[in-house]
């Protein structure tokens, strides 16, 4: 599959200091891609370079195969974005703001405006002035504005900021729906790691302007992890496990036996215990969360 967004050795220097070090990554249509990084990692700087708000020192950004250096206008027409906070004219109504932005893009009809208003749940307040909106409502209006021209790449910096739990869930479900049903590539940055874990298909972590790693959220559950096994008798089970896996890390607890084992080995371990007449009452994977993986990869730094 051809990537919708490509960053090739993107570098940013400010004075004699390098802020972004040769960053390369790809984002594909139909996925929600998370962008995480500790404070000062260069997360927002990278987003600004993607959308052309900041120039690159070297490297290349391709959107739908089009270079933003060679043909910025053609490349950026495929992008909808909210960088940091959505900026609106507070003395105008929400609808008037959308109408204003619609005039800047080709082919945006009043029907399309009504469609995005409904999608973000602002039907009841769209004709009120923006100065009366809460922060969460401004986030929704910003999302509506970013979607007006039907972009193929949507970039959102802290899209759930200021939303209540119900609003966060709505935005999360809507972004996943956009990616899967409409084939959009969605890039999301957020400090809410639990939300990112439920929202994203893959995530990239940068630290000190360098790419630490790109991982699939799905793959987090398949890495070597702790498994809690509830068995009887415990001593016999411990002996069998130790005999089969001489270097395995395990310890008995009040709930059972905690074992660090590869995901693929779980069925084999279960079959081994049952074949030797150990009663297995349950096997529970103690999945490594995105938060744990983030802290592991960044050395426990505070997140942005």
C-alpha positions in Angstrom: 0.0 0.0 0.0 1.3 3.4 -0.9 1.7 5.7 2.1 -0.5 8.8 2.2 2.2 10.7 4.2 5.9 10.3 4.0 8.6 12.0 6.0 12.1 11.4 4.6 15.1 12.4 6.8 13.3 15.6 8.0 15.8 17.8 9.9 15.2 21.1 11.6 18.0 23.3 12.9 17.4 26.5 14.8 20.7 28.4 15.0 23.4 25.9 15.8 21.0 23.5 17.6 19.3 20.6 15.8 15.7 20.3 16.9 14.6 17.4 14.7 17.2 14.7 13.7 16.6 13.0 10.3 13.0 11.9 11.1 11.5 9.3 8.7 8.1 7.7 9.0 5.0 6.7 6.9 1.3 7.0 7.5 -1.2 5.0 5.5 -4.8 5.6 4.5 -7.4 4.0 6.8 -5.3 4.2 10.0 -5.2 6.4 13.0 -1.6 7.2 13.8 -0.6 8.4 17.2 2.2 10.9 17.7 3.7 10.9 21.2 6.7 12.6 22.8 8.1 14.0 26.1 8.1 17.7 26.6 10.3 19.5 24.1 10.7 16.3 22.0 9.8 18.2 18.7 6.3 16.8 18.3 4.6 20.1 17.5 7.6 21.2 15.5 7.2 18.2 13.2 3.5 18.8 12.8 4.2 22.4 11.9 6.7 21.3 9.2 4.2 18.8 7.7 1.5 21.5 7.2 4.0 24.1 6.1 3.9 26.4 9.1 7.6 26.0 9.6 10.3 25.3 7.0 12.6 22.2 7.0 16.4 22.6 7.1 16.6 19.4 5.0 14.6 16.3 4.1 11.3 15.8 2.4 7.6 15.6 3.2 5.3 13.9 0.7 1.5 14.1 0.9 -0.2 11.7 -1.6 3.2 11.5 -3.3 3.4 15.3 -3.8 6.3 17.2 -2.3 5.4 20.1 -0.1 8.6 21.8 -1.2 8.0 21.4 -5.0 4.2 22.0 -5.1 2.9 23.1 -1.7 -0.5 24.2 -2.8 -1.3 20.9 -4.5 0.0 18.9 -1.6 -1.7 20.8 1.2 -5.1 20.7 -0.4 -5.3 17.0 0.7 -4.8 18.1 4.4 -7.1 19.2 7.2 -5.5 20.2 10.4 -5.8 21.7 13.9 -2.4 22.7 15.2 -2.5 23.4 18.9 -5.7 25.3 19.4 -8.4 25.9 16.8 -8.6 29.7 16.0 -12.0 31.1 15.2 -13.6 34.5 14.9 -15.3 34.9 18.3 -17.6 37.7 17.2 -19.1 35.4 14.5 -21.4 32.4 14.9 -20.1 28.9 14.4 -21.9 28.7 11.1 -20.5 32.0 9.9 -17.0 30.8 10.7 -17.5 27.6 8.7 -19.0 29.6 5.8 -16.0 31.9 5.8 -13.6 28.9 5.7 -15.7 27.2 3.0 -15.1 30.2 0.7 -11.4 29.4 0.8 -11.8 25.9 -0.5 -13.3 24.7 -3.8 -16.5 22.8 -4.0 -17.7 23.1 -0.3 -21.5 23.4 -0.4 -23.9 24.4 2.3 -25.0 20.8 2.4 -21.4 19.8 3.2 -21.4 22.4 6.0 -24.6 21.0 7.5 -23.1 17.5 7.2 -20.0 18.3 9.2 -22.0 20.2 11.8 -24.1 17.2 12.4 -21.1 14.9 12.4 -19.4 16.8 15.3 -22.6 17.3 17.2 -23.0 21.1 17.1 -26.5 21.4 15.5 -28.1 23.1 18.5 -25.3 25.7 19.0 -24.0 26.3 15.5 -25.8 29.7 15.1 -24.6 31.0 18.5 -21.5 33.3 18.6 -18.2 31.5 19.2 -17.4 33.7 22.2 -20.2 31.8 24.0 -18.7 28.4 23.2 -16.9 26.2 25.8 -13.4 25.0 25.0 -14.8 21.6 24.0 -17.3 23.2 21.6 -14.5 25.1 20.0 -12.6 21.9 19.5 -15.7 20.4 17.8 -16.0 23.5 15.6 -12.3 23.3 14.7 -12.7 19.6 13.7 -15.7 20.6 11.5 -13.6 23.3 9.8 -10.8 20.8 9.2 -13.2 18.4 7.5 -15.0 20.8 5.3 -13.0 20.1 2.1 -13.0 16.3 2.6 -9.3 15.9 3.2 -7.5 12.6 2.8 -5.1 13.4 5.7 -6.4 14.8 9.0 -3.9 16.1 11.5 -5.2 16.9 15.0 -3.1 18.3 17.9 -4.8 17.4 21.2 -8.3 16.9 19.6 -9.9 15.8 22.9 -8.6 18.8 24.9 -11.5 20.3 27.0 -14.0 17.6 26.2 -15.9 15.7 28.9 -15.7 11.9 28.9 -18.8 11.5 26.6 -17.3 14.0 24.2 -13.9 12.3 24.2 -15.6 9.0 23.4 -17.6 10.6 20.5 -14.5 12.1 18.9 -12.6 8.9 19.3 -15.3 6.8 17.7 -15.8 9.4 15.0 -12.0 9.5 14.1 -11.9 5.7 13.9 -15.0 5.7 11.7 -13.5 8.3 9.4 -10.3 6.3 9.0 -12.0 2.9 8.4 -15.0 3.9 6.4 -13.8 7.0 4.5 -10.2 5.8 4.1 -8.6 8.9 5.7 -5.2 8.9 7.3 -5.6 10.5 10.8 -2.6 11.7 12.8 -3.4 12.5 16.4 -1.2 13.9 19.1 -2.3 13.7 22.7 -1.1 13.4 26.3 -4.0 11.1 27.2 -2.3 7.8 26.7 -5.3 5.6 27.6 -7.3 7.4 24.9 -4.5 7.0 22.4 -4.4 3.3 23.1 -8.1 3.0 22.3 -8.0 5.3 19.3 -4.8 4.5 17.4 -3.7 1.6 15.2 0.0 2.6 15.4 2.0 5.2 17.3 5.4 6.9 16.9 7.4 8.2 19.9 10.0 10.9 19.4 12.5 12.0 22.1 15.0 14.8 21.8 14.0 15.2 18.1 14.8 11.6 17.3 12.4 8.7 16.4 12.5 6.3 19.3 10.2 3.8 17.6 7.0 3.0 15.8 4.8 0.3 17.1 1.4 -1.2 16.5 -1.0 -1.0 19.4 -2.2 -4.5 18.5 1.4 -5.8 18.8 1.7 -4.5 22.3 -0.4 -7.4 23.5 1.8 -10.0 21.6 5.2 -9.0 23.1 6.8 -10.9 25.9 4.6 -10.2 28.9 3.4 -11.3 32.2 0.7 -14.0 32.4 -1.2 -14.8 35.6 -2.0 -18.5 35.8 -4.5 -19.8 38.4 -3.7 -23.4 39.0 -3.8 -26.2 41.6 -1.6 -27.6 42.9 0.7 -24.6 42.7 4.0 -26.4 43.7 3.5 -29.0 41.0 2.8 -26.3 38.4 5.9 -24.3 39.4 8.1 -27.5 39.0 6.6 -28.2 35.5 7.1 -24.7 34.3 10.7 -24.5 35.6 11.5 -27.8 34.0 10.1 -26.7 30.6 11.5 -23.2 30.7 14.8 -23.2 32.7 15.4 -19.5 32.4 11.9 -18.2 32.8 11.0 -15.4 35.2 8.1 -16.5 37.4 6.8 -16.0 41.0 3.9 -17.4 43.0 1.3 -14.8 44.2 -1.9 -14.9 46.2 -3.8 -15.1 42.9 -1.7 -17.8 41.2 1.6 -17.8 39.4 3.0 -14.8 37.5 5.0 -15.9 34.4 6.9 -13.7 31.9 6.4 -15.6 28.6 6.1 -15.0 24.9 2.5 -14.6 23.6 2.9 -17.6 21.3 4.0 -19.9 24.1 0.8 -19.5 26.2 -1.2 -22.4 24.5 1.8 -24.7 24.8 2.2 -24.0 28.5 -1.5 -24.6 29.1 -1.4 -27.9 27.3 1.7 -29.0 29.2 0.1 -28.3 32.6 -3.1 -30.1 31.7 -1.3 -33.1 30.3 0.4 -33.5 33.7 -3.0 -33.3 35.6 -2.6 -29.8 36.9 -5.9 -28.1 37.2 -5.8 -24.8 35.2 -8.6 -22.5 36.3 -7.6 -19.5 34.3 -4.8 -17.8 32.3 -4.9 -14.0 32.2 -2.5 -12.0 30.1 -1.2 -8.9 32.0 -0.9 -6.8 28.8 1.7 -4.1 28.7 -0.2 -0.9 28.3 0.8 2.0 26.0 1.7 4.0 29.1 4.1 1.4 30.3 5.6 1.0 26.8 5.9 4.8 26.5 7.7 5.1 29.8 9.9 2.2 29.0 10.9 3.7 25.6 11.5 7.2 26.9 13.0 6.4 30.2 10.1 7.7 32.2 10.1 11.3 31.0 7.1 13.5 31.4 4.8 13.4 28.4 3.8 16.4 26.3 
